Amino acid sequence: MRTSRRSDVDPFIVMDVMEAARAAEAAGRHVIHMEVGQPGTGAPQAAIRALGQAMDEGPLGYTVALGLPALRARIARLYGDWYDVDLNPDRVIVTSGASGGFILAFNALFDSGDRVGIGAPGYPSYRQILTGLGLTPVDLPTSAANRYQPVPDDFAGHDLQGLLVASPANPTGTMLDHTAMAHLVGAAQDVGASFISDEIYHGIEYEAKAVSALNVSDDVYVINSFSKYFSMTGWRAGWMVVPKDHVRVVERLAQNMFICPPHASQVAALAAMDATDELQANLDVYRTNRALMLEGLPKAGFMRIAPPDGAFYVYADVSELTDDSRAFAARILDEAGVAVTPGLDFDPVRGHQTLRFSYARTTDDIAEGLRRLKTFMDGR
Ligand SMILES: Cc1ncc(COP(=O)(O)O)c(C=O)c1O
């Protein structure tokens, strides 16, 4: 049987690294995981308790397609708390993670063949999901001078129907400030491109609070998730905020594509939103780890890094060390016992000279990983 051309998407290379790390562990090696982009912690205790209670009380059948009303209301309240934005809960749509949000957003906004700009380096699945839906991802190479975030000049003349940005970004952790966000939203709207803001790393920020696209305009799609700050990757829960006149469009798609987001995860997510102490304790660990990384990576010889404003990644330019980041990452795993991600996932053109280091695990792990990296680099 034939398969479609649009299903011919690239694999997620970090998954291959994870598999290589697993195989090394199965063979008895001890591996420090700096490849995975997920918290080492689980869901907040309050989330687990709330779910236990809900399972005792009822069958957890389908919810309405847009999500539990109490969760939508609680998410809307977050926008008041975090951004001083007064958000109508009707505009909040609960999704199966940010990933489910992308599927709904891309289907709601674009027609086959539409061109959607994405910054390079960027989260790999943007490109693959767009391709899988018959859309055309347009890589916008960003520069270190712009801290690896797109600027309006990068897409002038590109005939885009959409622009997708992430702040803090994966793999760099860099953020757009209010001015930069406003320029991008304005420039996209000027050329009739729908603006999508991936805000999945909000809450994990170190110096300044991240700016939401909703601080700038109501005529945008915002996508967020319980995976990162709320430490609930496997629960597959996230949300979108869309313009009021798009809610029914997305609702019809959500009803048919997903019926509803996972009920159990919605119950847990609602409770997680009030687990502030536990979530802030996780953040304290990331903050300590970040400081260790910013000190330890240059000492080990990874000099060209963009200090991250948020998320839990450091992106390093290793062009002085290799032009084959995949082979270099494999050597680091093999010789140092540290799993890191080659940049090719994030930037198919320049990523053969970059690596991403994640510091989402425990501080002891990060300290040990940095020691191993230094020994590896000293002995190269
Ligand atoms: C920038 C970015 N967006 C979206 C996702 C997908 O997240 P989710 O688990 O909510 O589907 C990830 C996952 O790592 C990510 O890094």
The ligand as a Gaussian input file, in Angstrom:
#p B3LYP/6-31G(d) Opt

LIG

0 1
 C        8.962000      24.489000      22.183000
 C        8.106000      23.285000      22.429000
 N        6.824000      23.329000      22.042000
 C        6.021000      22.254000      22.218000
 C        6.479000      21.082000      22.786000
 C        5.536000      19.907000      22.930000
 O        5.014000      19.886000      24.216000
 P        3.798000      19.031000      24.740000
 O        4.377000      18.006000      25.677000
 O        2.945000      20.001000      25.519000
 O        3.076000      18.459000      23.608000
 C        7.808000      21.009000      23.219000
 C        8.335000      19.785000      23.850000
 O        9.474000      19.661000      24.206000
 C        8.640000      22.154000      23.032000
 O        9.925000      22.149000      23.407000

